[in-house]
């Protein structure tokens, strides 16, 4: 019996049927360990037949019958024994293959652990092995972080707004530059920009808030660098058009706007036609009207406002302008912070910053703390950063930025890190890791920019657009994407 015929017989005896399935036959006939085991079993049975023939006599029982051959009238024993022998052989083969190739039984012993292996020279990998990446090096499949250009907004702008819409597109509106009423849409699926309806009023240094119904509320700002606006308007993504809504009770620019848990919008502080403001007001989308609420404990502009997990709003820092009418000329910087409670409409003081700052950034981290970074302080750009803990109401210092900066952006990434980018004459960017409290450099933008916008897209990338490119006030229409990559 040939080895191929023997393997067919074994399969038929074990699982039934007339033929060995093609896939199994190909495996058995091409697998060297399987063929070797089958050959050994076949040779063993042949030896049994030879021994039985040699010793057969009337006084000696037939070895073939004793060991499983098929004498007349007692069929099946040889076939059962052959099957038994084959099962044993196949079990040995399976055991060999499992320990040799299975990824579930743990790594094979290293070459140095084998008594017969010759150790490789110190400092070099074994000849038959691929050297492992150095500790801390990115995986061979890791994708490095990078920036890349992505279309043009068509209209140069700075001090504008950018809002992620419900459909994943980004609405950019207003700003100063060659067109203050215009708006544009960015489509991440194509990486292109397209025009949409223009606002009813030109404005910059305004705010834009995505409402629960998918519309965008744009509020206040300035029609130039000094005249402040009280008007507000709504953008409807379904029609691509703008419509007027209720006006603020007090005109303001460089204020903050925060969507509350109940769907209303809190506007606080900023610079009014008569100076900096402590007042705040609430917008009710259901009626399209504004109503007064409690005033902050201090007038402020260039501050930040962050919605906390408990529904309160944390307002931090800011500056006191010189009275020249220029909201970018603060002479006193604030370290104070306060909390707004929507349930009572009142403000209360909370822990102060360790360093007074204005035009900084504030980012809510995944663990509920708030990261404040950079800004103006004591007449210069700051590199310091600090953390606010809502459970204690206190601030504590954390790692400083690599580069001092103001008018930058800060974006919480999908992995919990914070991307800070730009500032006057700066193309550099850096990442904050909350787990270590440290900053690290990442790729630089293709263009230096300040007073730009940064928006986290659904795919985890960050869209940066517009801004000022230089101290001469050149305004940009370019945009670029930051890809965090899959490595560090």
C-alpha positions in Angstrom: 0.0 0.0 0.0 1.4 3.4 -1.0 1.7 6.3 1.5 -1.0 8.2 -0.5 -3.3 5.2 -0.4 -2.6 4.7 3.3 -3.5 8.3 4.1 -6.8 7.9 2.2 -7.6 4.7 4.1 -6.9 6.4 7.5 -9.2 9.3 6.7 -12.0 7.0 5.6 -11.7 4.9 8.7 -11.7 7.8 11.1 -14.3 10.2 9.6 -16.2 7.9 7.2 -16.8 8.6 3.5 -15.1 7.2 0.4 -12.5 9.8 -0.5 -10.1 12.1 1.3 -11.3 15.7 0.7 -9.1 17.5 -1.7 -7.9 20.2 0.7 -7.0 17.6 3.4 -5.3 15.4 0.7 -3.2 18.3 -0.5 -2.1 19.1 3.0 -1.2 15.5 3.9 0.6 15.0 0.6 2.6 18.2 0.8 3.3 18.3 4.6 6.7 16.7 5.2 6.0 15.9 8.9 2.7 14.3 8.0 4.3 12.2 5.2 7.0 11.1 7.5 4.5 10.0 10.2 2.4 8.2 7.6 5.5 6.4 6.2 6.5 5.2 9.7 3.0 3.9 10.4 2.9 2.1 7.0 6.3 0.5 7.6 5.2 -0.6 11.1 2.2 -2.4 9.7 4.3 -4.0 7.0 6.7 -5.4 9.6 3.7 -6.8 11.5 2.6 -8.7 8.4 6.1 -10.0 7.9 6.5 -11.1 11.5 3.1 -12.8 11.4 3.9 -14.8 8.3 7.3 -15.9 9.7 6.0 -17.2 12.9 2.7 -18.7 11.8 2.3 -22.4 12.7 -0.5 -24.7 14.0 0.8 -24.2 17.5 1.3 -20.5 17.5 -1.6 -18.1 17.3 -1.5 -16.0 14.1 0.2 -12.7 15.0 -1.9 -10.9 12.4 -5.0 -12.0 14.2 -3.4 -11.2 17.6 -2.2 -7.8 16.5 -5.2 -7.0 14.4 -4.9 -8.6 11.0 -8.0 -9.9 9.1 -8.3 -13.6 9.1 -11.3 -15.0 7.3 -14.5 -14.6 9.1 -13.2 -11.9 11.4 -13.0 -8.8 9.3 -12.3 -5.3 10.6 -9.7 -5.8 13.2 -6.8 -4.9 10.9 -8.6 -1.9 9.7 -9.3 -0.8 13.3 -5.7 -1.4 14.3 -4.5 0.6 11.3 -6.8 3.4 12.3 -5.6 3.3 15.8 -1.9 3.4 14.7 -2.7 6.2 12.3 -4.5 8.2 15.0 -1.4 7.8 17.2 0.8 9.0 14.4 -1.4 11.9 13.5 -1.6 12.9 17.2 2.2 13.0 17.3 2.2 15.1 14.2 -0.4 17.5 15.6 1.6 17.9 18.8 4.7 18.7 16.8 2.9 21.2 14.7 1.2 22.8 17.7 4.4 23.4 19.6 6.3 24.5 16.5 3.9 26.9 14.9 1.0 27.8 17.2 1.0 31.5 18.4 -1.0 30.5 21.5 1.6 28.4 23.3 4.0 31.3 24.0 7.2 32.3 22.4 9.8 29.8 21.4 12.9 29.6 23.6 15.5 32.2 22.6 18.7 31.1 21.0 20.7 31.8 24.1 18.5 29.5 26.1 19.3 26.5 23.9 22.3 24.4 25.2 23.4 23.6 21.7 23.1 27.2 20.4 26.2 29.3 20.0 25.6 32.7 21.5 25.8 35.7 19.1 28.6 38.2 19.8 27.7 40.8 22.4 25.8 43.8 21.0 24.6 42.0 17.8 21.4 40.0 17.2 21.5 36.3 16.5 22.1 35.7 12.8 18.7 34.0 12.2 16.6 36.7 14.1 15.4 40.2 13.1 16.6 42.7 15.7 13.8 44.2 17.8 13.3 48.0 17.6 15.1 50.0 20.3 13.1 50.7 23.4 10.9 53.7 22.9 11.1 53.5 19.1 7.8 53.6 17.2 6.4 50.3 15.9 7.4 49.5 12.3 3.7 50.0 11.5 3.3 53.3 13.4 2.4 56.4 11.5 4.2 59.5 12.4 2.3 62.7 13.2 2.3 65.2 10.3 0.8 68.4 8.9 -0.5 68.7 5.3 -2.1 71.4 3.3 -5.9 71.0 2.6 -7.4 73.5 0.1 -8.0 77.2 0.5 -10.9 79.0 2.2 -10.9 81.4 -0.8 -11.2 84.3 1.5 -8.4 85.3 3.9 -9.5 85.7 7.5 -8.4 85.9 11.1 -10.3 86.3 14.4 -13.0 84.2 12.7 -14.9 81.2 14.0 -14.9 77.5 13.0 -17.7 75.2 14.0 -18.0 71.4 13.5 -21.5 70.7 12.1 -23.6 67.6 12.8 -22.8 66.2 9.3 -19.0 66.4 10.0 -18.4 69.5 7.8 -16.8 72.6 9.3 -18.4 76.1 9.0 -16.0 79.0 9.0 -17.6 82.5 9.3 -16.6 86.2 9.4 -13.3 87.5 10.7 -11.2 90.4 9.5 -9.6 90.3 6.1 -11.0 90.8 2.6 -14.5 89.6 3.4 -16.1 89.9 6.8 -19.6 88.7 6.0 -18.6 85.6 4.0 -18.7 82.0 5.2 -17.3 78.8 3.9 -17.8 75.0 4.4 -15.0 72.5 4.6 -15.8 68.9 3.6 -13.4 66.4 5.2 -14.4 63.6 2.8 -13.0 65.6 -0.2 -10.6 68.0 1.5 -12.2 70.9 -0.3 -13.9 74.2 0.6 -17.1 75.7 -0.8 -18.9 78.9 -0.3 -22.1 79.1 1.6 -24.6 81.8 2.5 -23.1 85.1 3.9 -23.9 86.5 7.3 -26.3 89.5 7.5 -23.6 91.5 9.3 -19.9 91.7 8.9 -18.1 90.7 12.2 -14.9 89.6 13.8 -13.9 88.5 17.3 -17.4 87.1 17.6 -18.5 83.7 18.9 -20.2 80.7 17.2 -22.0 78.0 19.1 -23.5 74.8 17.7 -27.0 74.5 19.1 -28.9 71.2 20.0 -31.0 71.5 16.8 -27.9 71.6 14.6 -28.1 75.4 13.8 -25.2 77.7 14.6 -25.6 80.8 16.8 -23.2 83.7 15.9 -23.0 86.5 18.5 -21.6 90.0 18.8 -18.1 90.9 17.7 -16.9 94.0 15.9 -17.6 95.5 12.5 -14.1 96.8 12.8 -11.5 96.8 15.6 -13.4 99.2 17.8 -17.2 99.3 17.0 -18.9 96.5 19.0 -22.1 94.6 17.9 -25.2 93.5 19.8 -26.7 91.6 16.9 -26.9 87.8 16.6 -27.8 85.4 13.8 -28.5 81.8 13.0 -27.0 79.6 10.3 -29.2 76.7 9.1 -27.0 73.9 7.5 -30.0 72.4 5.7 -30.5 75.6 3.6 -27.1 77.1 3.9 -28.7 80.5 4.9 -28.4 82.9 7.8 -31.3 84.7 9.6 -31.4 87.3 12.3 -32.3 86.3 15.9 -32.7 88.3 19.1 -30.0 90.8 19.9 -27.8 91.0 23.0 -28.8 93.5 25.6 -25.2 94.8 25.6 -22.9 95.0 22.5 -19.7 93.1 23.1 -16.6 91.6 21.4 -13.9 89.2 22.6 -16.4 87.6 24.9 -17.1 83.9 25.6 -20.1 81.8 24.7 -20.8 78.4 26.3 -23.6 75.9 25.5 -25.2 74.8 28.7 -26.5 71.4 29.5 -30.1 72.6 29.1 -29.5 74.0 25.6 -29.2 77.6 26.5 -26.1 79.7 25.7 -24.2 81.7 28.3 -22.4 84.8 27.0 -20.0 86.5 29.5 -17.7 89.5 29.6 -15.8 90.9 26.7 -15.2 94.4 25.5 -18.2 96.8 25.1 -18.5 100.2 23.5 -17.8 101.6 27.0 -15.0 99.4 28.2 -14.6 95.9 29.5 -17.7 94.0 30.8 -18.6 92.0 33.8 -22.2 91.4 32.6 -23.5 88.1 31.3 -26.7 87.0 29.5 -28.5 83.9 28.4 -29.9 83.0 25.0 -32.9 80.7 24.8 -33.1 78.9 21.5 -36.8 78.1 22.0 -37.8 81.7 22.0 -34.8 83.3 20.2 -34.4 85.9 22.9 -31.8 87.0 25.4 -32.3 87.5 29.1 -30.0 88.9 31.8 -28.4 86.6 34.4 -26.0 87.3 37.3 -22.8 89.3 36.5 -19.3 88.0 37.1 -17.4 89.1 40.1 -14.9 90.9 37.9 -15.0 92.5 34.5 -12.8 90.6 32.0 -11.9 90.1 28.4 -9.4 87.7 26.8 -10.7 85.2 29.4 -11.8 81.6 28.8 -15.0 79.8 29.7 -15.2 76.0 30.1 -18.3 73.8 30.7 -17.5 71.4 33.6 -18.9 67.9 33.9 -21.2 69.0 36.7 -22.8 71.6 34.4 -21.2 74.7 35.9 -19.0 77.0 33.8 -15.5 77.9 34.8 -14.3 81.4 33.7 -10.6 82.0 34.0 -8.2 85.0 33.8 -8.5 87.8 31.3 -7.1 91.3 31.1 -8.1 94.9 31.9 -7.7 97.1 28.8 -5.9 100.4 29.0 -9.0 102.3 27.9 -7.6 103.1 24.4 -10.4 101.2 22.8 -8.1 98.4 21.7 -9.1 95.1 23.4 -5.7 93.7 22.6 -3.9 96.2 24.9 -4.5 94.9 28.4 -2.4 96.5 31.2 -3.6 94.4 34.1 -3.8 90.6 33.9 -6.1 88.6 36.1 -5.3 85.4 38.1 -8.8 85.1 39.4 -11.4 82.5 38.4 -15.1 82.0 39.0 -17.9 79.6 38.6 -21.3 80.1 37.1 -24.2 78.0 38.4 -27.0 77.7 35.8 -29.5 76.5 38.4 -29.2 79.7 40.4 -27.9 82.1 37.7 -25.1 83.2 40.1 -21.3 83.4 40.1 -18.9 82.5 42.9 -15.2 82.8 43.2 -13.0 79.7 43.0 -9.3 79.1 43.3 -7.0 81.6 41.5 -4.4 80.8 38.9 -0.8 80.5 40.0 0.1 83.0 37.2 -2.2 85.8 35.9 -2.9 85.4 32.2 -5.0 86.7 29.3 -5.7 85.4 25.8 -4.6 81.9 26.9 -6.3 78.6 26.2 -8.3 76.4 28.5 -9.1 72.7 27.7 -11.3 70.3 29.5 -9.4 67.0 29.9 -10.8 63.5 29.9 -10.5 63.3 33.7 -12.5 66.4 34.3 -9.6 68.7 35.0 -9.0 71.9 33.1 -5.6 72.8 31.5 -4.8 76.5 31.1 -1.7 77.2 28.9 0.2 80.2 27.7 -1.2 83.6 27.1 -0.1 87.1 28.1 1.1 87.8 31.6 3.1 90.7 33.0 3.4 92.2 29.6 5.0 89.1 27.9 4.1 85.8 26.4 3.9 82.9 28.9 5.1 79.3 28.6 3.7 78.2 32.0 0.6 75.9 32.2 -1.5 74.9 35.1 -4.4 72.5 36.0 -7.7 73.2 37.7 -9.2 70.4 39.8 -13.0 70.9 40.1 -13.2 68.5 43.1 -10.9 70.8 45.2 -11.4 74.1 43.4 -7.6 74.6 43.2 -5.0 75.2 40.6 -1.6 73.5 40.5 1.4 74.0 38.2 2.1 71.4 35.5 4.8 71.1 32.9 5.6 74.3 30.9 5.2 74.7 27.2 8.4 74.3 25.2 7.7 77.7 23.5 5.9 80.7 25.1 2.9 81.6 23.0 -0.3 83.6 22.9 -3.2 83.7 20.3 -2.6 80.0 19.8 -5.1 77.2 19.7 -5.5 74.1 22.0 -7.4 71.0 20.9 -8.2 67.9 22.9 -7.3 64.9 20.7 -9.1 61.6 20.7 -6.3 59.9 22.7 -6.6 62.5 25.5 -3.6 64.5 24.7 -3.8 68.3 23.9 -2.4 69.8 20.7 -1.2 73.4 21.0 -0.3 75.1 17.8 0.8 78.5 16.5 1.0 82.0 17.9 2.6 85.2 16.5 5.4 84.2 14.1 5.1 80.5 15.2 4.6 77.4 13.1 5.6 75.1 15.9 3.2 72.8 17.7 3.4 70.7 20.8 1.5 68.0 22.7 0.6 67.8 26.3 0.3 64.4 27.9 -2.0 64.5 31.0 -0.6 61.2 32.3 2.9 62.6 32.7 2.2 66.4 32.9 4.8 67.0 30.2 4.9 68.7 26.8 6.7 67.3 23.7 7.3 68.7 20.3 5.4 67.4 17.3 5.5 68.4 13.6 5.3 72.1 12.7 2.6 73.6 10.6 3.4 74.4 7.0 2.8 78.1 7.8 3.3 80.2 10.9 -0.1 81.6 12.1 -1.9 83.2 15.1 -5.5 84.2 15.7 -6.4 81.1 13.6 -9.0 78.4 14.4 -8.5 74.6 15.1 -11.3 72.1 14.9 -11.2 68.4 15.8 -12.7 66.3 13.0 -14.6 63.1 13.3 -11.6 61.1 12.0 -9.3 62.4 14.8 -7.5 64.9 12.6 -7.4 68.6 13.4 -8.3 71.3 10.8 -6.4 74.6 11.2 -7.4 77.5 9.1 -6.7 81.2 8.5 -5.0 83.5 10.9 -2.3 86.1 10.9 1.0 85.0 9.3 3.4 87.7 10.4 3.9 90.9 12.5 2.9 92.9 9.4 -0.6 91.5 9.7 -0.7 89.4 6.6 -4.0 87.5 6.7 -4.2 83.9 5.5 -6.7 81.9 3.4 -4.8 78.6 3.7 -5.7 75.6 5.8 -3.9 72.5 6.9 -4.6 69.2 8.6 -2.8 67.7 11.6 -2.7 63.9 11.6 -1.8 62.6 15.1 -0.6 59.4 13.5 -0.5 56.1 15.4 2.8 56.5 17.0 4.2 59.0 19.5 
